[in-house]
């Protein structure tokens, strides 16, 4: 009897496609942060907010006016201005 358990160490979600600014992501999409740009202060602030490379975020609101609303780490909500969203490069999540 050969009962083997196959365990995959791959993450449950993988990124797909080229990196794009967070500001281009549509409402309802999930993305993975790939790179945080900007001056040292901006990068550190965004990383302190949980937007570090590898983090998965879900876009809750992205309208032409007003801030972008994100779900970070599941239940945490974050509002970012348009300027800040241009500094964050993301890739789409393929499931």
Secondary structure, 3 states (H helix, E strand, C coil): CCCCCCCCCCCCCEEEEEEEEHHHCCCCCEEEEEEECCCHHHHHHHHHCCCCCCCEEEEEECCCCCCEEEEECCCEEEEECHHHHCCEEEEEEEC
